[in-house]
Amino acid sequence: MSILGTTQTLFVNEISNEGAYLDGRDLGEVFLPSKEIEYEIEAGDSVQVFIYLDHAGHPTGTTKKPLAQVGEYALLRVKAINNTGAFMDWGLEKDVLAPYNEQKPKMKEGFSYLVRLYLDNASQRICASSNFNKFLSKDEPNYAPMEKVELIVAGKTDLGYKVLVNEAHIGVVYYNTVFKKLFVGQRLTGYIQKVREDGKIDVLLEKPGMGKVNDLSEKILDKLKAEGGILHLGDKSDPEAIRKTFSTSKANYKKAIGGLFKQGLIDIEATSIRLK
């Protein structure tokens, strides 16, 4: 089954001067323009293409890779706005439309927004939406404390960063638990701190307790080896320098290097550490 808005492997039915005609199965014939053909092909060959509808509504293929496919999230920039909606750059010649009723908040030209691509049922056109609620799971969140989850940064609130949790629920990472810069559209791993009675989810970016320190210890050792055995971040170093290097607090850094010292792996000085 061929699906619009996704990358598929199709077989060549016929070659012409204009391009190739591919077997799109249930979509019918898919046209691949000659400018999209990077190497010589002939009837019977297979080609991997992304399938969309052209301006006339005909199934068309491209060998270019869009920034996202149907069902995926991406940070896209608005190139133009008209009475239909916002047209966003997704890496293809034809921009993708974010209709006005799918814009939350209302989009502005030149700005970038996190959107999810979907297939409009009526027109079968690929569209973009920043209205995440329509794509979230209807089930109550059922996560265990400290469960590892995949996150996408969706925006900012007064308290912290709003994140998509496993693309199924909305959670919050509080500002006072973040030790690195985050940006909308960023993908990262997190851990469930708690699911509140009202269904809201608190999320951490680092493992609490010794799990976090052990992971940091490994990063410090890797950094030391990469730097030739010496790192200019010691017991008395500036907390901001530590945060920029390891995205963690000075307290966690001191715990980690203290553990490495007790294991006999490093020596600690005021402003540096060394591999033994």
N, C-alpha and C positions, 0 to 999 in steps of 0.2 A: 504494500500500500504506500503510495506517495503522498506526502503531506506538505502543503504549502508552508513556507516559512522555515523549512528545515533543509539540511544538507543531505542529499541522497546520491546513491550510485545508480546511474541510468545507462541503458545501452543505446548506441547510435543506430537509428533506423536508416538515415539517409544524409548525404553530404551535398551541399549546394554552395554557390559562390557567396551567398549571404550568411551561411553558417551551417549548423548541424541540427537535424531534427531527432529528438530523443524520445524513447518510449517511456512516457510518464505514467504508464499503467492506468489507474483509475482517473488520473488527471487528463488523460489523452496525450496529445503530442506536446512536447516541451521544446521550445526553440532556444538554441544556444548560438548567439551572434558570433560571427567570425572573429571579431575583435576580442572575444573571450577565449578563443582557442589558442592555447600557448604552444601546442605541439601538434604534429600531424596525426590525425585520426582517420579512421575509415569505418564503414558500416560493420556493426558487430562488436566494436570496441566499447569498453565501459568508461564512463566519465563521471567524476564526482562534481556535482553542482548544487548550488543553493537555489531553491525554486521560489519564485514570486510571480505576481501578476504585473504585466507591463501596463502602460498608460491606457491601452485599449482593452485590458482585462484578459489578455492571453497568457497562459503559463509560460514563463521564461526562465532560463537558467543562467547563472553566472558562476564563474570559477573563483570569483573574489569571496572573501570571508567577511560577512557582516560582523559588527561588534556584538551582536546578540541574535539569537534565533527565537522563534515563537516559544513562549514558555520560559524565557530567560530574562534576567535583569541586567541592565547596563546603564552607565552614566552617559547620557547623550546631550549634545549641544543643539539648541534651537537655532536654525539658520534663517528661517522666515516665518511670518505669521500672516494669515489671511482670514477671511470670514469662515473658513472651514475648521481651522485649528492651527497648531504649531507644527512646522515641518522640521524634523530632526535629522542630523547627520549620523548615520549608522554604518558608514563605510562603503555604501554602494552609490551608484550614479543617481538612482532615484531615492529621494529622502523618504523617511517614514513619518506618517501623520499621527499626531496626538490630538484627537478631537477635543473640543472645548469641554465636553461633559466628562472627559477622562483626565482632566488637569486638576490636580490638587497638590499645591496651589496653582493659580493661573500662571501660565508660563510667559516669559519675556524673551524677546530676541537677543541672542548672544549669550544667554545663560545656559548652564547645564543642569540636568535633572536626572534623578534615578527613575527609570521607567521599566516596566515589564512589557514585553511584546506579546501580543495576542492576535488571534485571527477573528476578525469581525464576522459573525455568523451570517449577516444579511448580504454583505458585499464580497465576502471571502478575501478582503484586503488585509494585509498585515498592518496593524496599528500599534501605537505605544500608549501606555497608561501609567500615570503616577498615582492613581487611586488604588493603593495596595490592598485596602480592606476587602475588595471584591475577589482577591486571589488567595486570601488567607484561609486556613482550615476552619471549618465550622465546629470541629471538636474542641473540647476543653483541653488546655495544655496539660500534659501528663508527663512532666520531666522529673527525674530524681535529682536531689541536691548534688551538685558537682558533676552532673552529667555533661559530657563534652558535646558541644553543638557548633554548627557552622553559622556564621553571622555575616550579614551585609549591612553596612552603616547606611541608614535611610534618612537621617536628619538630626537636628539638635532640638532639645527642649530646655526649659529652665533648669532642670535637674541633671540632665546628662544627654548622652547620645541615644537616639531611637534606633533600634536595630531589628532587622528581620531575623528571626530564629528559625533555622532550618527551612527558611522560606515559607513557614507555616503559621508563625505567630509573631507578635510584636513584643519586644523587650526593651529594657533600658539599661545602659551602662552608665553609672553615675560618675560625674566628673572627678570626684575625689578618689576614684579607684583607677584612673587612667594616667599612665606615665609616658605616653607617646602621642604624637599627633594623629588624629583620625580624620578621614575625609569621606564625604558622601560617595557611596559606590564601592568603598573598600571592603574586601572580603577577608575575614580572619576567623580564627578559632576562639571560642569562648567556653565558659562553664556556667551552668545554672546555679545561681546563688539561692534563689527561692522562687516558688510560684505562690503568689499571694491569694488570699481567699476570693478576691474580686477577679482573679484570672490574670492579673498583671505579673510580668516576669522580670525579676532582677537578675542581671547577668554580670559576670566577672570576666576580665580578659586574661587573668593569671590564676593559676591554681593557688589556693590558700595554703598556708602552713608550709610544711617541709616539702610537699610536692612542688611548690613554686620555687623554693630554694634549690632543690636538686636540679631542676631544669635550668635555672640560672647558672649553677655551678658548671654544668656542661658547656653552656655558652661562653663562660669566662675562660675555661680551658681551651676551647676552640679558638677564641680570640687571641689568647696568649701565644698559641702555636703559630697563628697567622702573623703575629707581630714579632716573631723571633724570640719569644720567651720573656718579653718585658712589656708591661702595660702601665701607662702613666695615669692610673686611677687607684689611689690607695685609701687608707683609713681616714685621711683628712681631706680628701678631694672634694671639689665642689659638687653638691647634689645634682645641679643642672647638667654638668658634664657626664655624670653617671647615667642620668635619665636619657640623654641624647645617645649614648653608646649602647645601653642595654634595655632601655624603655622600662626601667624599674626604679624604685625608691632607693635612697642611700641606705636605709635600714635593711632592706632585703639584700643589697649588695654586700654590706658588712657581714650579714649572717652567712652569705655564700662563701666569701673569701675566708671567713673565720673557719668554716667547715673544711675548706681546702687546706688551710694551714695545719689544722689538727690532723689531717690525713698525711701530712708531710709532703704535699704536692707543690706548695708555693711558699715563698717568703713575702712578708708584708712590710712595706715601709709607709711613711706618712702620705706620700703622693704617688706611690707606684706599687706594683706587685711583680714578682718574678717567678718563673718556673724553676723548681729545683732540679 
